[in-house]
């Protein structure tokens, strides 16, 4: 930083008037002390920064003979200087505002950019800023002395600029006076910058709160159980028909808008969540003052204060349209389930008759068929009927699960005999395709608490898929193993065609098929794995798929620890 002595040496020494008679040093010190005290009193009373800085500028003018003082503050973006006090330069205030903080644009900005004072003893000899010089001289000014003002953190926050109507070079006493006022000026400016930051943040928050389609709030729950709101946005008027002022005065104005069921448990649930500091994530019905029924979704996070008070910062969104859409979707699902149940019933009756009569004829109960072709046709009729009946049963099971009407009848299920039963069902087809089947079970396979029919259906679907998608000469392995968490994993692994990695997330979706073309090679409705997944979830378990295209697939049924029985007789 340039020293005061250097500034004096570099400044022109010609055309300067002789120093005028000045007050005594004691008088100046007393005036300085009184002036600083007045500024401090203004600060203590919370006076506007412009008033405090105007007093500083007047004090500077009192200390430095002939000075016309302007105090400039750096904006919060650190890009421009604005004039906040210039009691003797009223006409020049506009010219001293929005000054860019760039050394090339003028001396005031150069002070901030360089962090150094600037002294121009006579504008006629200045060549650095011709544009600024013309403007200043048009205001009747001939000299400038500007010094940086530092904030409490040591960063430049503003400028004290002394303008003169005649050539002027500051004296050593002038330097001391202005240096003495810089710290106080820095405190005032830094406080005003912080206040502007707060106001700007509040304006942004108010804009956000006003334009957000919902309600932002801050709620306080005291240790004695009392509840109040310290902030609630204007959106509450649109959503609940209650003004923010009413709620801030009495939160009951909002609580009265709660639906009956929510209202009964709201307070106890909120107090419990406040004790446990649990996330508040609640859907609730509301009734506005004009009788409109709405659904809201409230989310809030708690934080406990040292005095035990819990502060909730939250948001309430209008969930009415989403809730109505869910209601409509649920109604559509119920209608679909009822339709499928009725259609399935209507189809099952004739299908059972077709299958039953075809089996009677195949058994030649009432005499020989005659031509051998009839037996082939009847076999096709029976097999087609059984296939169609299986499809209908799958669709009906899926609709029952989706409607929440599938009953799980729990009983001890022994895995070894259950797997043997499934193997006998697919054995002939596997042999026909020259597919080897291996079984890998623990020495003493445990029992599981499950619905035997559903477990069998899961394993039948998994084994049927393995046989279907494994080419001749392949292998299928059925295994079961206890897991580290106490659960059990039952797996069916094949060396079949596998599934592309990009298709794995969709495999368990209803009606999804590996072979989706019109000329597809593999039959099926695409319901098998979807049903297996839903049935596993009904038992608190999950279905896991691992597959690699061209190498095979492993599907694993995971059942939790609570389903594994060490001693079934204790049930």
Protein Blocks (a to p, Z undefined) as FASTA:
>chain_A
ZZfklmmmmpccehiacddddddfklmmmmmmmmmmmmmmmmmnopafklmmmmmmmmmm
mmmghiacddddddfkopaccdfbdfklmmlmmmmgoiacdfklomklmmmmnopacddf
blklpcklmmlmmmmmmnopabdcddddddfkopafbdcddddfbdcdddfklmmmmmmm
mmmmmmmmmmmmmmmmmmmmmmmmmmmmmmpgcddddddddfkopacdfbdcfklmmmno
pafklmmmommlmmmmpcfklmmmmmmmmmmmmmnopacddddddddfkopacddddddd
ddddfkopacdddddddfklmmmmmmmmmmmmmmmmmmmmmmmmmmmmmmmmmmmmmmmm
mnomnocebiaklmmmmmmmmmmmmmmmmmmmmmmmmmmmmnopaccddddddfklmmmm
mmmmmmmmmmmnopacdddddfbacdddddfklmmmmmmmmmmmmmmmpcehiacddddd
ddfkopacdddddfbebpafklmmmmmpghiafblcfkbfbgcehlmmmmmmmmmmmnop
acdddddehiaccddddddfklpcfblmlZZ
